[in-house]
Amino acid sequence: MKARVHVSLKNGVLDPQGKAINHALHGLGFADVADVRQGKLIELELTGALAAKPKAEIEAAVKDMAQKLLANTVIENFSVELVG
């Protein structure tokens, strides 16, 4: 079982990496890009007792991981996707 945690900055939080990407895209001729928000994708390979649990329990455990370590919930949003 795999879990994907998508992490992105909350609206209103400055995104200097997104601005740099946007600027670089404009420099490469992609002028129709209005804004860029940069985020991250974390993939977890789940095994053992956790992978054997019902999907609702797996999702709850991964959300707990995200809240405690994988995302800074003060400035970031996250979503969890279970695969397989």
Biopython code that builds the backbone (N, CA, C, O; Angstrom):
import numpy as np
from Bio.PDB.StructureBuilder import StructureBuilder

atoms = [
    (1, "MET", "N", (0.854, -1.170, 0.000)),
    (1, "MET", "CA", (0.000, 0.000, 0.000)),
    (1, "MET", "C", (0.898, 1.231, 0.000)),
    (1, "MET", "O", (1.871, 1.314, 0.750)),
    (2, "LYS", "N", (0.554, 2.167, -0.845)),
    (2, "LYS", "CA", (1.266, 3.442, -0.887)),
    (2, "LYS", "C", (0.328, 4.550, -0.458)),
    (2, "LYS", "O", (-0.882, 4.493, -0.674)),
    (3, "ALA", "N", (0.922, 5.559, 0.156)),
    (3, "ALA", "CA", (0.182, 6.762, 0.497)),
    (3, "ALA", "C", (0.958, 7.946, -0.060)),
    (3, "ALA", "O", (2.186, 7.989, 0.012)),
    (4, "ARG", "N", (0.234, 8.891, -0.608)),
    (4, "ARG", "CA", (0.844, 10.123, -1.099)),
    (4, "ARG", "C", (0.308, 11.273, -0.270)),
    (4, "ARG", "O", (-0.896, 11.394, -0.047)),
    (5, "VAL", "N", (1.226, 12.117, 0.183)),
    (5, "VAL", "CA", (0.846, 13.311, 0.923)),
    (5, "VAL", "C", (1.238, 14.502, 0.059)),
    (5, "VAL", "O", (2.419, 14.719, -0.212)),
    (6, "HIS", "N", (0.250, 15.266, -0.369)),
    (6, "HIS", "CA", (0.469, 16.466, -1.173)),
    (6, "HIS", "C", (0.472, 17.656, -0.220)),
    (6, "HIS", "O", (-0.494, 17.882, 0.510)),
    (7, "VAL", "N", (1.561, 18.412, -0.234)),
    (7, "VAL", "CA", (1.702, 19.548, 0.676)),
    (7, "VAL", "C", (1.831, 20.819, -0.158)),
    (7, "VAL", "O", (2.607, 20.867, -1.113)),
    (8, "SER", "N", (1.068, 21.846, 0.207)),
    (8, "SER", "CA", (1.141, 23.127, -0.500)),
    (8, "SER", "C", (1.011, 24.260, 0.505)),
    (8, "SER", "O", (0.440, 24.095, 1.583)),
    (9, "LEU", "N", (1.552, 25.411, 0.131)),
    (9, "LEU", "CA", (1.452, 26.580, 0.996)),
    (9, "LEU", "C", (0.012, 27.079, 1.031)),
    (9, "LEU", "O", (-0.701, 27.026, 0.029)),
    (10, "LYS", "N", (-0.398, 27.559, 2.180)),
    (10, "LYS", "CA", (-1.735, 28.141, 2.309)),
    (10, "LYS", "C", (-1.803, 29.440, 1.511)),
    (10, "LYS", "O", (-0.787, 30.099, 1.285)),
    (11, "ASN", "N", (-3.013, 29.796, 1.089)),
    (11, "ASN", "CA", (-3.210, 31.072, 0.391)),
    (11, "ASN", "C", (-2.752, 32.201, 1.299)),
    (11, "ASN", "O", (-2.993, 32.173, 2.505)),
    (12, "GLY", "N", (-2.097, 33.184, 0.722)),
    (12, "GLY", "CA", (-1.622, 34.330, 1.484)),
    (12, "GLY", "C", (-0.209, 34.182, 2.005)),
    (12, "GLY", "O", (0.395, 35.169, 2.425)),
    (13, "VAL", "N", (0.339, 32.967, 1.990)),
    (13, "VAL", "CA", (1.719, 32.747, 2.420)),
    (13, "VAL", "C", (2.620, 32.994, 1.218)),
    (13, "VAL", "O", (2.398, 32.445, 0.139)),
    (14, "LEU", "N", (3.636, 33.821, 1.414)),
    (14, "LEU", "CA", (4.562, 34.119, 0.321)),
    (14, "LEU", "C", (5.257, 32.850, -0.153)),
    (14, "LEU", "O", (5.625, 31.993, 0.651)),
    (15, "ASP", "N", (5.432, 32.742, -1.458)),
    (15, "ASP", "CA", (6.050, 31.566, -2.068)),
    (15, "ASP", "C", (7.208, 32.020, -2.946)),
    (15, "ASP", "O", (7.040, 32.150, -4.159)),
    (16, "PRO", "N", (8.391, 32.266, -2.359)),
    (16, "PRO", "CA", (9.513, 32.748, -3.160)),
    (16, "PRO", "C", (9.956, 31.759, -4.241)),
    (16, "PRO", "O", (10.375, 32.183, -5.318)),
    (17, "GLN", "N", (9.873, 30.454, -3.978)),
    (17, "GLN", "CA", (10.235, 29.470, -5.008)),
    (17, "GLN", "C", (9.255, 29.526, -6.174)),
    (17, "GLN", "O", (9.662, 29.439, -7.333)),
    (18, "GLY", "N", (7.979, 29.669, -5.877)),
    (18, "GLY", "CA", (6.983, 29.799, -6.936)),
    (18, "GLY", "C", (7.230, 31.031, -7.783)),
    (18, "GLY", "O", (7.112, 30.989, -9.008)),
    (19, "LYS", "N", (7.577, 32.139, -7.121)),
    (19, "LYS", "CA", (7.874, 33.375, -7.864)),
    (19, "LYS", "C", (9.090, 33.191, -8.752)),
    (19, "LYS", "O", (9.101, 33.666, -9.888)),
    (20, "ALA", "N", (10.127, 32.502, -8.249)),
    (20, "ALA", "CA", (11.334, 32.260, -9.041)),
    (20, "ALA", "C", (11.022, 31.376, -10.252)),
    (20, "ALA", "O", (11.524, 31.623, -11.349)),
    (21, "ILE", "N", (10.197, 30.349, -10.053)),
    (21, "ILE", "CA", (9.800, 29.480, -11.162)),
    (21, "ILE", "C", (9.010, 30.279, -12.194)),
    (21, "ILE", "O", (9.241, 30.149, -13.396)),
    (22, "ASN", "N", (8.082, 31.102, -11.722)),
    (22, "ASN", "CA", (7.278, 31.932, -12.615)),
    (22, "ASN", "C", (8.181, 32.851, -13.440)),
    (22, "ASN", "O", (8.009, 32.976, -14.653)),
    (23, "HIS", "N", (9.137, 33.487, -12.778)),
    (23, "HIS", "CA", (10.063, 34.387, -13.468)),
    (23, "HIS", "C", (10.878, 33.619, -14.520)),
    (23, "HIS", "O", (11.066, 34.100, -15.638)),
    (24, "ALA", "N", (11.353, 32.438, -14.156)),
    (24, "ALA", "CA", (12.139, 31.624, -15.093)),
    (24, "ALA", "C", (11.303, 31.189, -16.292)),
    (24, "ALA", "O", (11.789, 31.191, -17.423)),
    (25, "LEU", "N", (10.047, 30.815, -16.047)),
    (25, "LEU", "CA", (9.172, 30.427, -17.154)),
    (25, "LEU", "C", (8.954, 31.593, -18.108)),
    (25, "LEU", "O", (8.966, 31.412, -19.326)),
    (26, "HIS", "N", (8.754, 32.789, -17.561)),
    (26, "HIS", "CA", (8.600, 33.973, -18.419)),
    (26, "HIS", "C", (9.862, 34.203, -19.226)),
    (26, "HIS", "O", (9.790, 34.560, -20.402)),
    (27, "GLY", "N", (11.038, 34.001, -18.598)),
    (27, "GLY", "CA", (12.306, 34.154, -19.299)),
    (27, "GLY", "C", (12.481, 33.153, -20.429)),
    (27, "GLY", "O", (13.201, 33.415, -21.393)),
    (28, "LEU", "N", (11.826, 32.012, -20.311)),
    (28, "LEU", "CA", (11.897, 30.980, -21.358)),
    (28, "LEU", "C", (10.808, 31.159, -22.415)),
    (28, "LEU", "O", (10.676, 30.338, -23.322)),
    (29, "GLY", "N", (10.039, 32.224, -22.294)),
    (29, "GLY", "CA", (9.032, 32.511, -23.308)),
    (29, "GLY", "C", (7.631, 32.041, -22.966)),
    (29, "GLY", "O", (6.738, 32.138, -23.807)),
    (30, "PHE", "N", (7.408, 31.538, -21.772)),
    (30, "PHE", "CA", (6.080, 31.080, -21.369)),
    (30, "PHE", "C", (5.360, 32.216, -20.642)),
    (30, "PHE", "O", (5.123, 32.148, -19.436)),
    (31, "ALA", "N", (5.024, 33.241, -21.386)),
    (31, "ALA", "CA", (4.459, 34.469, -20.819)),
    (31, "ALA", "C", (3.019, 34.298, -20.332)),
    (31, "ALA", "O", (2.530, 35.138, -19.576)),
    (32, "ASP", "N", (2.337, 33.243, -20.742)),
    (32, "ASP", "CA", (0.943, 33.059, -20.360)),
    (32, "ASP", "C", (0.771, 32.412, -18.989)),
    (32, "ASP", "O", (-0.357, 32.128, -18.586)),
    (33, "VAL", "N", (1.848, 32.176, -18.274)),
    (33, "VAL", "CA", (1.754, 31.655, -16.913)),
    (33, "VAL", "C", (1.588, 32.844, -15.977)),
    (33, "VAL", "O", (2.483, 33.682, -15.861)),
    (34, "ALA", "N", (0.437, 32.916, -15.308)),
    (34, "ALA", "CA", (0.142, 34.074, -14.466)),
    (34, "ALA", "C", (0.760, 33.952, -13.074)),
    (34, "ALA", "O", (1.231, 34.944, -12.518)),
    (35, "ASP", "N", (0.761, 32.739, -12.508)),
    (35, "ASP", "CA", (1.258, 32.567, -11.154)),
    (35, "ASP", "C", (1.683, 31.122, -10.967)),
    (35, "ASP", "O", (1.162, 30.225, -11.630)),
    (36, "VAL", "N", (2.626, 30.898, -10.068)),
    (36, "VAL", "CA", (3.097, 29.547, -9.752)),
    (36, "VAL", "C", (3.128, 29.401, -8.234)),
    (36, "VAL", "O", (3.643, 30.267, -7.527)),
    (37, "ARG", "N", (2.578, 28.314, -7.751)),
    (37, "ARG", "CA", (2.681, 27.943, -6.334)),
    (37, "ARG", "C", (3.407, 26.614, -6.294)),
    (37, "ARG", "O", (2.980, 25.652, -6.932)),
    (38, "GLN", "N", (4.481, 26.554, -5.564)),
    (38, "GLN", "CA", (5.306, 25.359, -5.502)),
    (38, "GLN", "C", (4.931, 24.559, -4.264)),
    (38, "GLN", "O", (4.657, 25.144, -3.216)),
    (39, "GLY", "N", (4.914, 23.245, -4.363)),
    (39, "GLY", "CA", (4.595, 22.381, -3.235)),
    (39, "GLY", "C", (5.501, 21.171, -3.228)),
    (39, "GLY", "O", (6.548, 21.162, -3.875)),
    (40, "LYS", "N", (5.095, 20.151, -2.496)),
    (40, "LYS", "CA", (5.895, 18.927, -2.460)),
    (40, "LYS", "C", (4.967, 17.715, -2.385)),
    (40, "LYS", "O", (3.831, 17.794, -1.919)),
    (41, "LEU", "N", (5.498, 16.605, -2.858)),
    (41, "LEU", "CA", (4.797, 15.325, -2.835)),
    (41, "LEU", "C", (5.653, 14.353, -2.046)),
    (41, "LEU", "O", (6.831, 14.167, -2.349)),
    (42, "ILE", "N", (5.064, 13.736, -1.037)),
    (42, "ILE", "CA", (5.770, 12.753, -0.225)),
    (42, "ILE", "C", (5.071, 11.417, -0.417)),
    (42, "ILE", "O", (3.873, 11.297, -0.162)),
    (43, "GLU", "N", (5.820, 10.407, -0.870)),
    (43, "GLU", "CA", (5.258, 9.069, -1.058)),
    (43, "GLU", "C", (5.741, 8.160, 0.062)),
    (43, "GLU", "O", (6.932, 8.107, 0.368)),
    (44, "LEU", "N", (4.809, 7.454, 0.660)),
    (44, "LEU", "CA", (5.116, 6.524, 1.736)),
    (44, "LEU", "C", (4.741, 5.112, 1.290)),
    (44, "LEU", "O", (3.630, 4.890, 0.808)),
    (45, "GLU", "N", (5.643, 4.175, 1.444)),
    (45, "GLU", "CA", (5.355, 2.767, 1.193)),
    (45, "GLU", "C", (4.994, 2.160, 2.543)),
    (45, "GLU", "O", (5.839, 2.075, 3.435)),
    (46, "LEU", "N", (3.754, 1.741, 2.692)),
    (46, "LEU", "CA", (3.267, 1.228, 3.960)),
    (46, "LEU", "C", (3.260, -0.295, 3.942)),
    (46, "LEU", "O", (2.802, -0.911, 2.980)),
    (47, "THR", "N", (3.771, -0.895, 5.008)),
    (47, "THR", "CA", (3.829, -2.354, 5.104)),
    (47, "THR", "C", (3.363, -2.778, 6.495)),
    (47, "THR", "O", (2.973, -1.948, 7.316)),
    (48, "GLY", "N", (3.412, -4.058, 6.736)),
    (48, "GLY", "CA", (3.139, -4.597, 8.064)),
    (48, "GLY", "C", (1.716, -4.368, 8.525)),
    (48, "GLY", "O", (0.774, -4.365, 7.733)),
    (49, "ALA", "N", (1.587, -4.177, 9.819)),
    (49, "ALA", "CA", (0.267, -4.069, 10.451)),
    (49, "ALA", "C", (-0.520, -2.871, 9.922)),
    (49, "ALA", "O", (-1.737, -2.955, 9.755)),
    (50, "LEU", "N", (0.163, -1.761, 9.658)),
    (50, "LEU", "CA", (-0.548, -0.577, 9.169)),
    (50, "LEU", "C", (-1.190, -0.845, 7.813)),
    (50, "LEU", "O", (-2.345, -0.476, 7.596)),
    (51, "ALA", "N", (-0.463, -1.481, 6.900)),
    (51, "ALA", "CA", (-0.994, -1.739, 5.559)),
    (51, "ALA", "C", (-2.176, -2.708, 5.576)),
    (51, "ALA", "O", (-2.980, -2.724, 4.645)),
    (52, "ALA", "N", (-2.279, -3.508, 6.625)),
    (52, "ALA", "CA", (-3.358, -4.489, 6.718)),
    (52, "ALA", "C", (-4.649, -3.912, 7.294)),
    (52, "ALA", "O", (-5.690, -4.568, 7.267)),
    (53, "LYS", "N", (-4.582, -2.701, 7.809)),
    (53, "LYS", "CA", (-5.758, -2.088, 8.432)),
    (53, "LYS", "C", (-6.744, -1.595, 7.373)),
    (53, "LYS", "O", (-6.390, -1.476, 6.200)),
    (54, "PRO", "N", (-7.975, -1.311, 7.785)),
    (54, "PRO", "CA", (-8.952, -0.725, 6.850)),
    (54, "PRO", "C", (-8.462, 0.638, 6.351)),
    (54, "PRO", "O", (-7.713, 1.336, 7.035)),
    (55, "LYS", "N", (-8.903, 0.994, 5.149)),
    (55, "LYS", "CA", (-8.437, 2.239, 4.525)),
    (55, "LYS", "C", (-8.675, 3.463, 5.398)),
    (55, "LYS", "O", (-7.835, 4.363, 5.431)),
    (56, "ALA", "N", (-9.776, 3.516, 6.091)),
    (56, "ALA", "CA", (-10.069, 4.673, 6.944)),
    (56, "ALA", "C", (-9.020, 4.821, 8.047)),
    (56, "ALA", "O", (-8.624, 5.937, 8.384)),
    (57, "GLU", "N", (-8.575, 3.705, 8.604)),
    (57, "GLU", "CA", (-7.551, 3.749, 9.659)),
    (57, "GLU", "C", (-6.190, 4.117, 9.090)),
    (57, "GLU", "O", (-5.423, 4.843, 9.722)),
    (58, "ILE", "N", (-5.889, 3.614, 7.894)),
    (58, "ILE", "CA", (-4.620, 3.956, 7.240)),
    (58, "ILE", "C", (-4.590, 5.447, 6.958)),
    (58, "ILE", "O", (-3.600, 6.121, 7.242)),
    (59, "GLU", "N", (-5.678, 5.960, 6.399)),
    (59, "GLU", "CA", (-5.745, 7.387, 6.082)),
    (59, "GLU", "C", (-5.593, 8.233, 7.349)),
    (59, "GLU", "O", (-4.903, 9.252, 7.330)),
    (60, "ALA", "N", (-6.220, 7.826, 8.429)),
    (60, "ALA", "CA", (-6.112, 8.559, 9.697)),
    (60, "ALA", "C", (-4.669, 8.555, 10.200)),
    (60, "ALA", "O", (-4.182, 9.569, 10.700)),
    (61, "ALA", "N", (-3.986, 7.417, 10.069)),
    (61, "ALA", "CA", (-2.596, 7.323, 10.515)),
    (61, "ALA", "C", (-1.689, 8.216, 9.678)),
    (61, "ALA", "O", (-0.804, 8.880, 10.217)),
    (62, "VAL", "N", (-1.904, 8.236, 8.353)),
    (62, "VAL", "CA", (-1.081, 9.070, 7.478)),
    (62, "VAL", "C", (-1.362, 10.550, 7.738)),
    (62, "VAL", "O", (-0.440, 11.366, 7.711)),
    (63, "LYS", "N", (-2.612, 10.901, 7.987)),
    (63, "LYS", "CA", (-2.930, 12.291, 8.343)),
    (63, "LYS", "C", (-2.219, 12.686, 9.630)),
    (63, "LYS", "O", (-1.732, 13.810, 9.755)),
    (64, "ASP", "N", (-2.160, 11.774, 10.578)),
    (64, "ASP", "CA", (-1.454, 12.037, 11.831)),
    (64, "ASP", "C", (0.033, 12.273, 11.562)),
    (64, "ASP", "O", (0.634, 13.181, 12.136)),
    (65, "MET", "N", (0.619, 11.458, 10.694)),
    (65, "MET", "CA", (2.030, 11.647, 10.307)),
    (65, "MET", "C", (2.244, 13.025, 9.692)),
    (65, "MET", "O", (3.214, 13.716, 10.005)),
    (66, "ALA", "N", (1.323, 13.413, 8.812)),
    (66, "ALA", "CA", (1.446, 14.705, 8.129)),
    (66, "ALA", "C", (1.344, 15.850, 9.127)),
    (66, "ALA", "O", (2.118, 16.805, 9.055)),
    (67, "GLN", "N", (0.409, 15.765, 10.043)),
    (67, "GLN", "CA", (0.224, 16.837, 11.025)),
    (67, "GLN", "C", (1.407, 16.950, 11.973)),
    (67, "GLN", "O", (1.753, 18.051, 12.401)),
    (68, "LYS", "N", (2.030, 15.826, 12.307)),
    (68, "LYS", "CA", (3.123, 15.827, 13.279)),
    (68, "LYS", "C", (4.491, 16.082, 12.659)),
    (68, "LYS", "O", (5.383, 16.596, 13.334)),
    (69, "LEU", "N", (4.677, 15.729, 11.375)),
    (69, "LEU", "CA", (6.018, 15.817, 10.805)),
    (69, "LEU", "C", (6.088, 16.306, 9.366)),
    (69, "LEU", "O", (6.935, 17.138, 9.042)),
    (70, "LEU", "N", (5.221, 15.810, 8.503)),
    (70, "LEU", "CA", (5.402, 16.019, 7.065)),
    (70, "LEU", "C", (4.988, 17.400, 6.570)),
    (70, "LEU", "O", (5.473, 17.853, 5.534)),
    (71, "ALA", "N", (4.104, 18.069, 7.291)),
    (71, "ALA", "CA", (3.645, 19.399, 6.881)),
    (71, "ALA", "C", (3.708, 20.347, 8.072)),
    (71, "ALA", "O", (3.475, 19.954, 9.215)),
    (72, "ASN", "N", (4.025, 21.587, 7.781)),
    (72, "ASN", "CA", (3.964, 22.645, 8.796)),
    (72, "ASN", "C", (2.562, 23.237, 8.699)),
    (72, "ASN", "O", (2.305, 24.102, 7.861)),
    (73, "THR", "N", (1.668, 22.776, 9.544)),
    (73, "THR", "CA", (0.256, 23.126, 9.393)),
    (73, "THR", "C", (-0.041, 24.596, 9.692)),
    (73, "THR", "O", (-1.167, 25.046, 9.478)),
    (74, "VAL", "N", (0.927, 25.340, 10.172)),
    (74, "VAL", "CA", (0.738, 26.772, 10.367)),
    (74, "VAL", "C", (0.686, 27.481, 9.013)),
    (74, "VAL", "O", (-0.111, 28.397, 8.814)),
    (75, "ILE", "N", (1.546, 27.046, 8.082)),
    (75, "ILE", "CA", (1.627, 27.709, 6.775)),
    (75, "ILE", "C", (1.304, 26.804, 5.597)),
    (75, "ILE", "O", (1.250, 27.274, 4.460)),
    (76, "GLU", "N", (1.086, 25.509, 5.843)),
    (76, "GLU", "CA", (0.874, 24.564, 4.736)),
    (76, "GLU", "C", (-0.436, 23.801, 4.902)),
    (76, "GLU", "O", (-0.878, 23.515, 6.015)),
    (77, "ASN", "N", (-1.039, 23.482, 3.763)),
    (77, "ASN", "CA", (-2.169, 22.550, 3.691)),
    (77, "ASN", "C", (-1.622, 21.221, 3.210)),
    (77, "ASN", "O", (-0.557, 21.164, 2.596)),
    (78, "PHE", "N", (-2.356, 20.148, 3.493)),
    (78, "PHE", "CA", (-1.961, 18.853, 2.951)),
    (78, "PHE", "C", (-3.202, 18.033, 2.644)),
    (78, "PHE", "O", (-4.275, 18.250, 3.206)),
    (79, "SER", "N", (-3.022, 17.089, 1.737)),
    (79, "SER", "CA", (-4.069, 16.112, 1.453)),
    (79, "SER", "C", (-3.414, 14.733, 1.351)),
    (79, "SER", "O", (-2.234, 14.613, 1.020)),
    (80, "VAL", "N", (-4.185, 13.721, 1.636)),
    (80, "VAL", "CA", (-3.686, 12.344, 1.643)),
    (80, "VAL", "C", (-4.407, 11.559, 0.563)),
    (80, "VAL", "O", (-5.624, 11.651, 0.404)),
    (81, "GLU", "N", (-3.622, 10.782, -0.177)),
    (81, "GLU", "CA", (-4.163, 9.916, -1.223)),
    (81, "GLU", "C", (-3.620, 8.511, -0.999)),
    (81, "GLU", "O", (-2.406, 8.325, -0.909)),
    (82, "LEU", "N", (-4.499, 7.524, -0.910)),
    (82, "LEU", "CA", (-4.068, 6.135, -0.780)),
    (82, "LEU", "C", (-4.075, 5.482, -2.159)),
    (82, "LEU", "O", (-5.016, 5.648, -2.936)),
    (83, "VAL", "N", (-3.017, 4.741, -2.446)),
    (83, "VAL", "CA", (-2.860, 4.096, -3.764)),
    (83, "VAL", "C", (-2.623, 2.621, -3.561)),
    (83, "VAL", "O", (-1.727, 2.228, -2.814)),
    (84, "GLY", "N", (-3.422, 1.796, -4.222)),
    (84, "GLY", "CA", (-3.199, 0.361, -4.157)),
    (84, "GLY", "C", (-3.922, -0.281, -3.092)),
    (84, "GLY", "O", (-3.824, -1.496, -2.923)),
]
sb = StructureBuilder()
sb.init_structure("model")
sb.init_model(0)
sb.init_chain("A")
sb.init_seg("    ")
for serial, (resi, resn, name, xyz) in enumerate(atoms, 1):
    if name == "N":
        sb.init_residue(resn, " ", resi, " ")
    sb.init_atom(name, np.array(xyz, "f"), 0.0, 1.0, " ", f" {name:<3s}", serial, name[0])
structure = sb.get_structure()
